[in-house]
Amino acid sequence: MKSKWVRVTLMMLGIAGISTAQAAVDSYRYAHVTISTPWYIFIFLLMGVFAPFILMAVLAWRVAIKKAQNEASEKSETHTEN
């Protein structure tokens, strides 16, 4: 258990020792930013925000249809019993 904490501590010290300028240079080296990147971000966030609303609308519509069918079947059952 002690060796695990020693490893974690050394790893954190190593991470803290990395300069922020080096991290910034490395991030731009691997992130290929082009003119279309903001559009990709916009479309990703658009789907992430609107997908739950679309799902909510579909589920509400489905429940409303089932509720109407259940009410219609209950009315027909009570009407045939009388």
N, C-alpha and C positions, 0 to 999 in steps of 0.2 A: 504494500500500500504506500509505503514511504517513497519507493522509487517512482511510483506513478505521479506523486505530487512534485517530486524533483523534476521529472520530465515536463510536467505542465508548467512549472515555474521557469525552467530554462526556455521553453517554447515562447512563453509570454515575454521574457526578456529579449529574446531574439526578434520577436515581432515589434517590440517597442524600439529596438535598435535600428530598424529600417527607417531611412529618412523618408519624409513625405514627398519630397521632390522625386525620388527614385520611384515611389509608388505611382505618382502621377504620370511619369514617363511610361512606365510599364502598362498602365491602364489604357493609354492612347495607342500603344503599340498593338494591343490585342483587340481593342474595340474599333472596328472599322466604321467610323462615322462618315456618312455621306449626306447629301442633300435630302435623301428620302428617309433617313433615320427618324426625324420627327413624325413623319406620316405613319411609320410602323409603330411608333410608341402611341400615337393617337388612336390608331385602329385597335391595338391591343387593349388600351384602356377603355375604349368605347365598348368593346365586346365584354370586358370585365365588369363594366358598370351596367350595361343594358341587358346582359344575359339573365341576371336574376329577375329583372322586371318582366322580361318576356316569359320566363318560366312561371312567374307568379300569375301572369295573365292567362296562360294556358291552363294552369291548374285551377284557377278560379272559374274559368269557363267550363272545364270538365266537371267540377263539383256542381255548378249550377245546372248543367244538363242532367246529371244523375239525380239531383234533388227534384227537378221537374218531373223526371220519369217516375221517381218513387211516389211523389204526390199524385200523379195521374193513376198509377197502379193502385194506390190506397183508395182513391175516389171510386175507381171501377170496382174494387172489391166490396166497398161499403154499399155501392149502388146495387150490386148483384145480390147481396145478402138480404136486402129489404124486399 
